[in-house]
Amino acid sequence: MPAALLVLFYLGLTCAPLVLAAVQGHAPRPLRDELASGVALAGLAILLVEFVLSGRFRVISGRIGMDVTMRLHQLLARAATVMILLHPYLYAGPQSLSGGLTPPGSAALNYDWSGLWPGIVAWLLLGALMVIALGRDGLFRHEHWRAMHGLMALGVAGLGVLHATRAGRYSADPTLAVLWWALFAVAVFSLLWVYVIKPAMKARCPWTVSAVARVADRTWELRLRPEGHTGLRYQPGHFAWISVGRPAVSLDENPFSIASAPAEDPDLRFVIKELGDFTNRIGGIRPGTRAYVDAPFGSLTLDRHRDAAGVALIAGGVGIAPMLSHLRQLDADADPRPRLLLYANRTIDQIVCDAELKARATDGPLRVVHVLSEPPENWTGETGFVTAEMIRRHFDQDALRTWVFVLCGPPPMLHAVEQVLTDLGVPPKNILLEQFSYD
């Protein structure tokens, strides 16, 4: 489905409750009451559709990119939270905690306790969810946060729908009530798909760790071999969620870019730096350990840029992983286009697969430029950070206009280089980047 249709479909779902409310024909109320109801309807609709924007549905993330999907997830969740938390304070009409004190349909809400308590609990739970989300990095392991986040959000959604259908003036309408419960069913299915159904499906296609090798300072190559199946269909630039030494249905999953090429053997290769709970133990994983793979994901692929005059790969640190996949596949395809790898690291011992890169630069149309922010005394390559001046030294105006630029690395580097390329006249459609951090 094209990205434009996805946007229209999303807008249709989130606006449907407002449309269904507008056509019910109720007598108008004070503006603040109508605004309060509208804000609540829109906020709840956005919250329910949020479950689909989890990044694990390829029909969405494959069209607009995982980073765009997750950034939208964050921004829309914040917007929905503000709407939902704010809407009780907007009501200005007759208010009483005793039901039946106002004429039917004249009050903004039905204030019977049966409809009020789900809203109160959902409101408090949503506030707690957002507070915890802001401080999650220092409080929880990633997999624990994922489980708690999903369950708390589902609780907010269910209680919100119950509150809306029991207390809401418009949501009491059978058609709108059916829509609310249908959206809630989609939310439940989304969580089951991510945490139960897909992991159970992975159990039919297990993988085995065939090798773990150190490829740079605190950086390892993990190789997985398919067990009883032919492997994975993917493109260079894709990434995978993998779990190693855990059951198929497990919260212990981590996203890593695929460094191998489809044209190679069916093994998958990943370049992993020691940065967290799982990655700090990567060097101790033994060959033969069972693993599971959920893939492919991502949009850092060249399939829409086959007419580009050249390929520029700009990587920072372990952002080299998808670049290795691209380089290996381009060489396997005997692609004649010129290519340049601009590879930034802090120190020389952080360079991954240095010997392989030198060999590919010797035998093919590749040129490799290393950039070190802390170079040794005898270093003759580029130093510092990737800047506009550095890019001008290695790309002429024709290349800036006609090449495709693939970026992967730390978020500050990605944003800085993207801005530099845009300022230098690189068409935005020729800049590909994807990140795993969205703060």
C-alpha positions as CSV (number, residue, x, y, z in Angstrom):
1,M,0.0,0.0,0.0
2,P,1.5,3.4,-1.0
3,A,2.4,5.8,1.8
4,A,-0.2,8.3,0.8
5,L,-3.0,5.7,1.1
6,L,-1.7,4.7,4.5
7,V,-1.9,8.3,5.6
8,L,-5.5,8.6,4.3
9,F,-6.5,5.4,6.0
10,Y,-5.1,6.6,9.3
11,L,-6.9,9.9,9.0
12,G,-10.1,8.1,8.2
13,L,-9.9,5.9,11.2
14,T,-9.0,8.7,13.7
15,C,-11.6,11.1,12.3
16,A,-14.4,8.5,12.0
17,P,-15.6,9.0,15.6
18,L,-15.9,12.7,15.1
19,V,-17.9,12.2,11.9
20,L,-20.2,9.6,13.5
21,A,-20.8,12.0,16.4
22,A,-21.6,14.9,14.1
23,V,-24.3,13.1,12.2
24,Q,-26.2,12.0,15.3
25,G,-28.3,15.2,15.3
26,H,-28.1,16.1,19.0
27,A,-29.1,19.6,20.1
28,P,-26.1,21.9,20.3
29,R,-24.5,22.5,23.7
30,P,-22.1,25.2,25.0
31,L,-19.0,25.4,22.9
32,R,-16.7,24.2,25.7
33,D,-18.8,21.0,26.1
34,E,-18.7,20.3,22.4
35,L,-14.9,21.0,22.4
36,A,-14.4,18.7,25.4
37,S,-16.3,15.8,23.7
38,G,-14.5,16.4,20.4
39,V,-11.1,16.4,22.1
40,A,-11.9,13.2,24.0
41,L,-13.2,11.4,20.8
42,A,-10.1,12.3,18.8
43,G,-7.7,11.5,21.7
44,L,-9.2,8.1,22.2
45,A,-9.2,7.3,18.5
46,I,-5.5,8.2,18.2
47,L,-4.7,6.2,21.2
48,L,-6.4,3.1,19.8
49,V,-4.7,3.3,16.4
50,E,-1.4,3.8,18.1
51,F,-1.2,0.1,18.7
52,V,-0.7,-0.5,15.0
53,L,2.1,2.1,14.9
54,S,4.4,-0.2,16.9
55,G,7.0,-0.6,14.2
56,R,6.4,-4.3,13.9
57,F,4.0,-4.2,10.9
58,R,6.0,-4.2,7.7
59,V,3.1,-2.9,5.6
60,I,3.6,0.4,7.5
61,S,7.3,0.6,8.5
62,G,8.4,-0.8,5.1
63,R,6.7,2.1,3.3
64,I,7.7,5.0,5.4
65,G,10.7,3.7,7.4
66,M,11.0,2.4,10.9
67,D,12.3,5.7,12.3
68,V,9.4,7.7,10.8
69,T,7.0,5.1,12.1
70,M,8.3,5.2,15.6
71,R,8.7,9.0,15.7
72,L,5.0,9.3,14.6
73,H,4.2,6.8,17.3
74,Q,5.8,9.0,19.9
75,L,4.4,12.3,18.7
76,L,0.9,11.0,18.2
77,A,0.9,9.3,21.6
78,R,1.9,12.6,23.2
79,A,-0.9,14.5,21.3
80,A,-3.5,11.9,22.4
81,T,-2.3,12.0,26.0
82,V,-2.7,15.8,26.1
83,M,-6.2,15.6,24.6
84,I,-7.3,12.9,27.0
85,L,-5.8,14.4,30.1
86,L,-7.2,17.9,29.2
87,H,-10.7,17.0,28.2
88,P,-12.3,16.7,31.7
89,Y,-11.3,20.3,32.4
90,L,-13.0,21.7,29.3
91,Y,-16.6,20.7,30.3
92,A,-18.7,23.7,31.4
93,G,-22.2,22.3,31.2
94,P,-24.4,21.0,34.1
95,Q,-22.3,18.6,36.2
96,S,-23.4,16.3,39.0
97,L,-22.1,13.0,40.3
98,S,-25.7,11.9,40.7
99,G,-27.4,10.5,37.6
100,G,-30.7,11.8,36.4
101,L,-30.5,15.4,37.7
102,T,-30.4,16.9,34.2
103,P,-32.8,16.3,31.3
104,P,-31.7,13.3,29.1
105,G,-29.2,14.4,26.4
106,S,-28.8,17.9,27.8
107,A,-25.7,17.2,29.9
108,A,-22.2,16.8,28.5
109,L,-21.9,13.4,30.2
110,N,-23.8,10.7,32.0
111,Y,-22.3,11.1,35.5
112,D,-23.5,7.7,36.8
113,W,-20.6,6.0,38.7
114,S,-20.7,3.0,36.3
115,G,-19.5,5.2,33.5
116,L,-17.4,7.6,35.6
117,W,-15.0,5.2,37.3
118,P,-13.4,3.7,34.1
119,G,-12.6,7.2,32.9
120,I,-11.0,8.1,36.3
121,V,-8.9,5.0,36.4
122,A,-7.9,5.4,32.7
123,W,-7.0,9.1,33.3
124,L,-4.8,8.2,36.2
125,L,-3.2,5.2,34.5
126,L,-2.4,7.3,31.4
127,G,-0.7,10.0,33.5
128,A,1.4,7.3,35.2
129,L,2.3,5.8,31.8
130,M,3.6,9.0,30.5
131,V,5.6,9.8,33.6
132,I,7.2,6.4,33.6
133,A,7.9,6.7,29.8
134,L,9.9,9.9,30.4
135,G,12.2,8.2,32.9
136,R,12.2,4.6,31.5
137,D,15.9,4.5,30.5
138,G,17.1,4.8,34.1
139,L,14.4,2.6,35.6
140,F,13.8,-0.4,33.5
141,R,15.5,-2.9,31.1
142,H,14.2,-2.4,27.6
143,E,12.3,-5.7,27.4
144,H,10.6,-5.1,30.8
145,W,9.6,-1.6,29.7
146,R,8.1,-3.0,26.4
147,A,5.9,-5.4,28.4
148,M,4.8,-2.8,30.9
149,H,4.2,-0.2,28.3
150,G,2.0,-2.4,26.2
151,L,-0.1,-3.7,29.0
152,M,-0.6,-0.3,30.6
153,A,-1.5,1.2,27.3
154,L,-4.0,-1.6,26.6
155,G,-5.5,-1.0,30.1
156,V,-5.9,2.7,29.3
157,A,-7.5,1.9,25.9
158,G,-10.0,-0.6,27.3
159,L,-11.0,1.6,30.2
160,G,-11.2,4.5,27.9
161,V,-13.6,2.7,25.6
162,L,-15.7,1.5,28.5
163,H,-15.9,5.1,29.9
164,A,-16.8,6.5,26.5
165,T,-19.6,4.0,25.8
166,R,-21.1,4.3,29.2
167,A,-20.7,8.0,29.9
168,G,-20.3,9.7,26.6
169,R,-23.2,11.6,25.0
170,Y,-22.1,10.5,21.5
171,S,-20.4,7.2,22.1
172,A,-23.7,5.7,23.5
173,D,-24.8,5.6,19.9
174,P,-24.7,1.9,18.8
175,T,-22.8,2.6,15.6
176,L,-20.0,4.6,17.3
177,A,-19.9,2.1,20.2
178,V,-19.3,-0.7,17.7
179,L,-16.5,1.3,16.2
180,W,-14.9,1.8,19.6
181,W,-14.9,-1.9,20.4
182,A,-13.7,-2.8,16.9
183,L,-10.7,-0.5,17.3
184,F,-10.0,-1.9,20.8
185,A,-10.1,-5.4,19.2
186,V,-7.5,-4.3,16.7
187,A,-5.4,-3.0,19.6
188,V,-5.6,-6.3,21.4
189,F,-4.7,-8.2,18.2
190,S,-1.7,-5.9,17.6
191,L,-0.3,-6.7,21.0
192,L,-1.0,-10.4,20.5
193,W,0.6,-10.3,17.1
194,V,3.8,-8.7,18.3
195,Y,4.2,-10.6,21.6
196,V,2.6,-14.0,21.0
197,I,1.6,-14.9,17.4
198,K,4.7,-13.8,15.5
199,P,7.1,-15.2,18.1
200,A,5.2,-18.5,18.0
201,M,5.5,-18.5,14.2
202,K,9.3,-17.9,14.5
203,A,9.5,-21.2,16.4
204,R,9.0,-23.0,13.1
205,C,12.1,-21.4,11.6
206,P,14.9,-21.5,14.3
207,W,18.5,-20.4,13.8
208,T,21.7,-21.5,15.4
209,V,24.7,-19.4,16.3
210,S,27.5,-20.7,14.0
211,A,30.2,-18.2,15.1
212,V,31.0,-15.2,17.2
213,A,34.1,-13.3,16.3
214,R,35.6,-10.0,17.5
215,V,35.9,-7.6,14.6
216,A,36.9,-4.4,16.5
217,D,37.2,-2.9,19.9
218,R,34.2,-4.2,22.0
219,T,32.5,-5.1,18.7
220,W,31.6,-8.5,17.5
221,E,30.2,-10.3,14.5
222,L,27.4,-12.7,15.3
223,R,26.7,-15.3,12.6
224,L,23.4,-17.2,12.6
225,R,22.8,-20.3,10.5
226,P,19.2,-21.4,9.4
227,E,18.2,-24.7,11.0
228,G,15.8,-26.8,8.9
229,H,14.9,-24.1,6.5
230,T,16.4,-22.1,3.6
231,G,17.0,-18.9,5.5
232,L,15.6,-15.3,5.1
233,R,14.6,-13.3,2.1
234,Y,15.8,-9.8,2.6
235,Q,17.5,-6.8,0.9
236,P,20.7,-5.0,1.9
237,G,19.8,-2.3,4.4
238,H,17.2,-4.4,6.2
239,F,17.4,-5.1,9.9
240,A,16.1,-7.9,12.1
241,W,14.8,-8.4,15.7
242,I,16.8,-11.3,17.1
243,S,16.7,-13.2,20.3
244,V,19.6,-15.5,21.3
245,G,19.5,-18.2,23.9
246,R,15.8,-17.5,24.7
247,P,12.5,-19.2,23.9
248,A,10.7,-18.2,20.7
249,V,8.1,-16.3,22.7
250,S,10.2,-14.0,24.7
251,L,10.5,-10.2,25.4
252,D,14.3,-10.5,25.1
253,E,14.6,-9.2,21.5
254,N,16.9,-6.6,20.1
255,P,17.1,-4.9,16.7
256,F,20.3,-5.1,14.6
257,S,21.1,-4.3,11.0
258,I,22.0,-7.2,8.8
259,A,25.6,-7.0,7.7
260,S,25.5,-10.0,5.3
261,A,24.4,-9.9,1.7
262,P,21.5,-11.9,0.2
263,A,23.9,-13.2,-2.5
264,E,26.1,-14.9,0.1
265,D,25.4,-18.1,1.9
266,P,22.1,-18.3,3.9
267,D,23.9,-17.4,7.1
268,L,23.0,-14.0,8.6
269,R,25.7,-11.8,9.9
270,F,25.3,-8.9,12.4
271,V,27.9,-6.4,13.7
272,I,27.1,-5.8,17.4
273,K,28.8,-3.4,19.8
274,E,28.9,-3.9,23.6
275,L,26.4,-1.2,24.7
276,G,23.8,-2.9,26.9
277,D,22.4,-5.9,28.8
278,F,22.4,-8.3,25.9
279,T,25.3,-6.8,23.9
280,N,27.7,-6.8,26.8
281,R,27.4,-10.6,26.8
282,I,27.7,-11.1,23.1
283,G,31.3,-12.3,23.2
284,G,30.4,-15.1,25.6
285,I,27.7,-16.7,23.3
286,R,28.7,-20.2,22.3
287,P,28.2,-21.7,18.8
288,G,25.2,-24.0,18.8
289,T,23.0,-21.6,20.8
290,R,19.5,-21.5,19.6
291,A,18.3,-18.1,18.2
292,Y,15.1,-16.7,16.6
293,V,14.8,-14.0,13.9
294,D,11.9,-11.6,13.1
295,A,12.7,-9.9,9.8
296,P,13.1,-8.2,7.5
297,F,12.3,-4.6,8.6
298,G,13.5,-1.2,7.5
299,S,13.7,1.0,4.4
300,L,17.4,1.6,4.1
301,T,17.4,-0.2,0.8
302,L,18.5,0.8,-2.7
303,D,15.6,-0.8,-4.7
304,R,14.1,2.6,-5.5
305,H,17.5,4.1,-6.5
306,R,18.6,1.8,-9.2
307,D,19.1,4.8,-11.5
308,A,21.4,6.7,-9.1
309,A,24.7,7.5,-10.8
310,G,26.7,6.4,-7.7
311,V,26.3,5.1,-4.1
312,A,27.6,7.1,-1.2
313,L,27.7,5.3,2.2
314,I,28.2,7.5,5.3
315,A,28.6,5.4,8.5
316,G,29.4,6.0,12.1
317,G,30.6,3.2,14.4
318,V,28.5,0.1,14.2
319,G,26.4,1.9,11.6
320,I,28.8,0.2,9.2
321,A,26.6,-3.0,9.4
322,P,24.1,-2.1,6.7
323,M,26.9,-0.6,4.6
324,L,28.7,-3.9,4.6
325,S,25.6,-5.5,3.4
326,H,25.3,-3.0,0.6
327,L,28.9,-3.3,-0.4
328,R,28.9,-7.1,-0.4
329,Q,25.7,-7.2,-2.5
330,L,26.9,-4.6,-5.0
331,D,30.1,-6.5,-5.5
332,A,28.2,-9.8,-5.9
333,D,26.0,-8.2,-8.5
334,A,29.1,-6.7,-10.3
335,D,27.4,-3.3,-10.1
336,P,29.6,-0.9,-12.1
337,R,28.5,2.3,-10.3
338,P,31.2,4.2,-8.3
339,R,30.8,4.1,-4.6
340,L,32.4,5.8,-1.7
341,L,32.3,4.8,2.0
342,L,32.9,7.7,4.5
343,Y,33.4,5.8,7.7
344,A,33.6,7.7,11.0
345,N,35.0,6.3,14.3
346,R,36.5,7.7,17.5
347,T,39.7,5.6,17.4
348,I,41.5,3.4,14.8
349,D,40.8,0.2,16.8
350,Q,37.1,0.8,16.3
351,I,37.2,0.3,12.6
352,V,35.2,-2.8,11.7
353,C,36.3,-5.2,8.9
354,D,39.2,-3.0,7.9
355,A,41.0,-5.7,5.9
356,E,37.8,-6.5,4.0
357,L,37.2,-2.8,3.2
358,K,40.7,-2.4,1.9
359,A,40.4,-5.5,-0.3
360,R,37.1,-4.3,-1.8
361,A,38.6,-0.8,-2.4
362,T,41.5,-2.4,-4.2
363,D,39.6,-4.8,-6.5
364,G,36.4,-2.8,-7.2
365,P,34.9,0.6,-7.8
366,L,34.9,1.4,-4.1
367,R,36.8,4.2,-2.4
368,V,37.0,4.2,1.4
369,V,37.6,7.3,3.5
370,H,38.2,6.8,7.2
371,V,37.4,9.7,9.7
372,L,38.8,9.5,13.2
373,S,37.9,12.0,16.0
374,E,40.9,10.7,18.1
375,P,43.5,9.7,15.5
376,P,47.0,8.3,16.3
377,E,50.1,10.4,15.7
378,N,50.9,8.9,12.3
379,W,47.3,9.2,10.9
380,T,47.1,10.6,7.4
381,G,43.3,10.3,6.9
382,E,40.5,12.6,7.7
383,T,40.1,13.8,11.3
384,G,37.3,15.2,13.4
385,F,33.7,14.8,12.3
386,V,31.9,14.6,9.0
387,T,31.5,18.2,7.9
388,A,30.4,20.1,4.8
389,E,34.0,20.9,3.9
390,M,34.9,17.2,4.1
391,I,31.9,16.1,1.9
392,R,32.9,18.8,-0.6
393,R,36.4,17.3,-0.8
394,H,35.1,13.9,-1.7
395,F,32.0,14.6,-3.8
396,D,31.8,17.0,-6.7
397,Q,28.6,18.9,-7.6
398,D,27.5,16.2,-10.1
399,A,27.8,13.5,-7.4
400,L,25.9,15.6,-4.9
401,R,23.1,15.9,-7.4
402,T,22.9,12.4,-8.9
403,W,24.2,9.9,-6.3
404,V,22.2,8.2,-3.6
405,F,23.4,8.9,0.0
406,V,22.9,6.2,2.6
407,L,23.4,7.2,6.3
408,C,23.6,5.1,9.4
409,G,25.1,5.9,12.8
410,P,24.5,7.7,16.0
411,P,21.4,10.1,15.9
412,P,23.4,13.3,16.4
413,M,25.7,12.4,13.4
414,L,22.7,11.4,11.3
415,H,20.9,14.7,11.8
416,A,24.0,16.7,11.3
417,V,25.1,15.0,8.1
418,E,21.5,15.0,6.7
419,Q,21.4,18.8,7.2
420,V,24.8,19.2,5.6
421,L,23.8,17.2,2.5
422,T,20.5,19.1,2.2
423,D,22.4,22.4,2.4
424,L,24.8,21.2,-0.3
425,G,22.0,20.6,-2.7
426,V,21.4,16.8,-2.3
427,P,17.8,16.1,-3.2
428,P,15.9,14.8,-0.1
429,K,14.7,11.8,-2.0
430,N,18.3,10.8,-2.5
431,I,19.1,10.7,1.3
432,L,18.3,7.5,3.1
433,L,18.6,7.2,6.8
434,E,17.1,5.1,9.6
435,Q,17.8,5.2,13.3
436,F,16.9,3.1,16.4
437,S,16.8,5.9,18.9
438,Y,14.0,8.5,18.8
439,D,14.4,10.8,21.8
